Amino acid sequence: MDRSSGLKAGPAYSINADERTEGVMNQPSRPRSRYLSLVSLFGLILLLSACARGTSQRGTVVAGSTSVQPFADHWAELYMREKPGRVVNVQGGGSSAGIQAAREGAAEIGMSSRELKPDEKDLLEVIVAWDGLAVIVHPGNPVGALTLELVQNIFAGNITDWEILGGPRHPITVVTREEGSGTRGAFQEMVMKKTRIARTAIVEDSNGTVREIVASDPQSIGYISLGLVNDKVKALRLDGVEASFENIANKSYRLIRPFLFVTKGRPKPAAQDFIDFVLSRPGQEMVRRDGLIPVLKE
């Protein structure tokens, strides 16, 4: 068994809700993005710090990326079922907030859905799964495929009507994640590169909210974790390649990113036990069943 279970400092891989209100619809993205990032970061750290002061029964706190969160919730549930008496408390807040929470000791494990930045590489990291980024539209949208160049131009605000892309004559509603989100960071790096996302885009603070908006708006487009795509939205083929488990595994689908657990120094025994559980062969089979790519090789 080839198992990538060791914690490492620095780079760990080589591959590069609800109904929205009219006010949210009309807000420019950059100011709201900063606001959401600050709320996520400071709110999460204050909450976790209070928990840390309040009780030793909080268990192992795992906090951060809202892309990793729903999967970590499931992993924690199975872990606690297998090991009665152990407690794992999973929180969201975003990748940057989770990294900061791990650094400040408010969380034993931070979750990130992006690479660590140079000033974050003092932390130890381990890849627990691989995930794809899916560009999604409403199932009723006749557009089923785009090039990455077209996606970049849509999110930059250079293409603003579906008619140009073979769809109906209607303005495109662009939905993005907030700055500080690992999902946005990965999308910026892999799709937008040095081009900024348009200020007119709707900015939301979780994959689930982006999915719900796209599911309810036939003219919208967004991006989420491939593992969270359901029958309420449609993942587009990009550069002719379907967003699928198989195509991520064979690396023909280009939008792939790591899901990371990060810690400040060597993990505490309880945190290490949970990490080991996720990286075990049964744990990685659980990762596969959840729609992610395991780090263990067959």
N, C-alpha and C positions, 0 to 999 in steps of 0.2 A: 504494500500500500504506500503510495507516494503522498505524503500528507504535509501541506503547507501550514503547520500549526505554530511555528515559532514566532514570537513577537520580535519585531525589528524596529529600529529607529530609522526614519527616513523612508525613501521610496520602497515599496514592497511589491511592485509588479512592473511589467514591461509593456503592457498594452495601453500603447497610448489610447358654506355647503349648503349648501343651503342656497336659497334664492338670493341673487344679488340685488342690491338696491340701485336706484337710478343714480344716487350719489357716488357709489362705488364705480359704476359704469363710466362716469365722466371724470374721474380723478386721473391726473397724469401719473405714470408709473413710478418715476424716480423718487419723488418725495414720499409716496406711500410705501415704496419699497424700503427706504431707509427706516421709516417709522416701524414697519413690521419687523425688520431685522432687529432694531433696538428693543422692541417689546419682547420678541422671542428670546433674545440673549439675556437681558437683565431680568425679565420676568421668570425665566426658567431658573437662573442661578439663585435668585432670591427665594423661590419656592423650595428648591432643593436644599439650600443652606438652612432654611427654617426646619425642613424635615430632618436634616442632619443633627440639628441642635435638639430636636424634639424627642427622638426615641431611637433606641438601638434596634428596634424591631422593623425599621424601614427596609432592611435587607440590602441586597446589592442593587444599587441604582444604576440603570442603564439609560442614558439620555442623549437626545440629539436628532439626527436626520428623520424627517417625517416620511422619507422613502423607506428607510430601514425599519421604522417603528412598527408597522403592522406585522411584519415578519418576525421581529424580535418579540412582540407580544405573544405570538403563537409559539415561538421557541421557548419562551419563559414559562408559558402555560404547561407545555409538555415536560419541561425540566422539573418544575415544582410538583407535577404529578408523579414523576419518576423518583423524586427525592423529597419526600414529605419533610416538612420542617424548614426547608430552604425557601427563601423569599427573594424574588427578583422583581423589582419595581421599574417598569419601562415608561419613560416619559418622552415627549416629542420636543419641539422647540427649534429644530433646524440643525444642520451640520455644524455651523460656526458656534452656535450656542452649546451644543454637546461637547465640542472640542474644548471650549472655554470652561465648561462645567467640570470636565475631567482634569483640566489643568489646575483648577482652583480647589479640587477635592470635593466639590458638591456632588459629583457622580463618580462611582468607581470605574465605569466604562462609558466612554463617549461613543456615539455612533456618527459616522460620516459617510455620505454617498458621493464624496469627491476626494481627490488627492489632498494630502496635507500641503499647506503652503510652506515656503521656506522657513518662516518664523514659527511654524507649528511643529517642526520636525524634531523638537526636543522630546516629544511624546513618543511612546511606543505604539506601534500599529500592527494589526493582523488583518488580513483579508479573510472574511468569513463567507463571502459569496461574490459572484459576478452578476451584474444586472444590465439589461439593455434600456436605453431611453427610447420610448415610442412617441412619435408625433401623431396626435390623434385628432379626428374630426367626428362629427355626428354620423351615425350609421346611414342616414338618409342622404348624405352628401355624395354626389356621383363621382367626385374626385377620389381615386383610390391609390394614386402613386404620384410622387414628386421627386425631383432631384434635391440634393442637399443645398445646391445653389439657390433653387427656388424657395426652399424653406427659409434660408437666410434672408432672402429679399422680402419675404412675407413678414417675418418678425422684425426686420429693419424698417418696415413701413414703405418700402419701394413698390410692392405689389399690394393693392388694397381692394381688389374686386375678384370674386371667384370666376367671373366670366373669362378673365385672362387665362385661367388654368383649366378651362373646359367645364366649369360649373355654371350655376345660374348667375344672372346679372344681379349681384348683391354684394354690398361691402363685407369684407372679411373682419370678423371679430377675433382679435389676437389676445390670447390668454397666456400669461407667463407667471413664473414664480418670483418671489421677493429676492432682492439681493441678500447674500448671506446663505441662501439655500444651496445645498449641495447639488440638487437637481439643476438649478439655474446655472451654477458654476460649471457643471459638466456640459450643459447645453451651450453655454457661452464658449467654452473651450473647443468643443468638437464641431459645432455648427456655425456659430456666429463669429468665432475667432476674434478679430479686432473690431468687428462691427457691433455697434450698440443696438440693443433692443429698443424699438420705438417707444417714445414717451406716452403714446396713445394706447399702449397695450394695457389690458386689465391685469392687475397684479394680485395674486392670491398667495396664501401662506401655507398651503398643503397640497399634496398630490390629489387627495380626495376631493378638495374643493374645485380644483382645475377639472377633474374628471366630471364632476356634477354639472359644472357650467357647460362644458362641451356636450354632455349628454342632453342638455335641455335647450341648446341653441344650435340649430342646423347650420348656421353661418360661421361658427367658431372653429378655431384651431388652437391646440395647446400641446404640451408635452408632459409625460409622466413616466414613472417606472413601468417597464414592460410587464413586470409581475403584477401590476395593479390594473391592467387592461381587462375590461369585462365586456359583456355583450351590449352595454349601453353606449359604448364608443367604438370607433374603428381605427385601428393602427394602420397608417399609410405605409406602402412599400416605398423605400428610399433608394434611389439610384437602381431601381429594378429589383431590390432584395427585400423579401418579406421580413418583417420584425417577428422572429420566432425563436424559440428555445434552440432549435437545431442550428439556425444560422448564426446565433451568438456563439454557440459551442464551436462551430467550424470557422468562426471569425469572418464570415462573408458579410455579416451585418456590422456596420462600422461604429454605431453608437453604443459602445459598451463601457462600463465603469465598474469600479470595485465598491463593495460594501465593506466598510472598515469598522472594527472595534479599536478604540484608542485608549491608552491608560497613561497615567503619570508614573513612570517607573514600573517596576515589576508589579503585576496585579496582586491584590490581596488574595488569600487562598480561596475565598468564596467566589470572587470574580473570576479567578483562574479556572475554577471548577466549571463555571457556566461557559466560559470560552471553550474549554476542552470538550464540553458536551456538544456545542454547536459544531466543532471541528471533527468530532468523532465520525466514524462511518455511518452509524444510524442518524446522527445529527445532519450530516451532509445529504443523506437520502431524504430527510425531512426538508432540507433546503431545496432539493430537486422537486419534490412534490409541491412545494410552494410556488414553483414557477421561476426559480432562480437557477443560476449555473453554479454547481458545487466547485469548491477549490480543490477537492480531492480528484486525482486522476483515476480512471478505471484500471 
